[in-house]
Amino acid sequence: MSEPQSSAAAPQGAPETATWDPAVEKGENGTTPVAARRHQQTVSQVAAPVFTKLGNPGPLGLLAFAITTFVVGLLECGAGLPDSNPEGNVGPNQASFGIVVFMGGTAQILAGIMQFRVGNTFGTTVHCAYGAFWLSFGMFMLPYLGIEAAYKGDKRAYSFALGIYLIMWCFLTVLFFIAALRTNIAILCVFFFLIMAFLFLSLANFTSTEHATASRNLNKAGGAFACVCAFCAFYAGASGLMVPETTWVRFPLGEIDNF
């Protein structure tokens, strides 16, 4: 007498369960052994995680750059000078060190790494490069590193070295400006005013010992260009946050039509 068979059919789409088959276990007719078959079924039922949507790291990098650049630009314009306590060596460098390292440096490098994850080569290069700039710039603010002291009082050599440092960043920013010609007006303004800021600040350092008055004026002009650059970067970063899921407000970037 045969055993009754269940007439209930398995629901459509239900995962197949492994069953024991003596013929399969014995390997008759060239079939796959049961252990291997069960392993294949188990593997086929494991769901791999799928990330369907990634966040936009651009606003983080732009806003971090904007805030840091604005603070440093104000100080280069002369805000807070002379030092509030010259005897205690307390001044604008010490006031901006934290934001330079953590906001300008760390946050931008993290944004650059996330840009790599979403496949944006340009964003990765720009954010990581300027993040490294802010970290290296912050090193000049630490007296105990002895960078300025290594020049043994030769202020001309030290300021000239700073000028070379800044002019190289000017050249790199020119490259970024050219690479961004088909992006939008806001981003192009960021790079243009940053080029001017680096140029004037480098000239201020080149002339600091021989033409002190001209150097101060050049330095203030460089700081002013940095502040304008920061406004443009802040606008571009804010535009990236204005998405339909959270707000009705839109900040147009001035997209450039393809030529």
C-alpha angles and dihedrals in degrees: 000000000000123000116254114257123222113250094201111109121219113259115263113264094019114141115260114252124218114253129193115244118181091206091055093045091054091047094235119173091013095291124157115268113258095244092057091046093052091049091053091050092049093050092048091056096054109102116219115219112256121199105206098178134032127196124248110250093186097092092052092054095043095047093046090051092045097051094046094045092049094051094047091042091055091051091049088051088059104265109151094012134168100044112275089228111018093178091056095044092238115149147119095307092060092044094055100038096093096050091043093055102037106029102027097033112027100032093047094049090050089051089051092052090051090049087058089054092056092046099252106143094177093049092047093052096045098045095043092045095052091041088057089046092057093046091050091044089053091058090066088060095062111087094191091064086069096219095139092035090057088071089062096226096315096135093174092059092045095049091045090054089052089050091054090047092053097042091056089056087050090056092048091050090053087057091051090048091055091046090052098051092114098045115079143296095258094056092044089053090052092055095040095054091041089055089053092047093052091044096052094041091051091049089050090057093045091055101033098108101037101037106026098170094048089046092055091049092048090049092052091048090051090050091050092052088049091054092051089048089052092053091053092048091048091052092048092048092048089051089059090057094052098090128154092246093065111021147011092223118105130191108201114219098199100249114216115230117234113261 
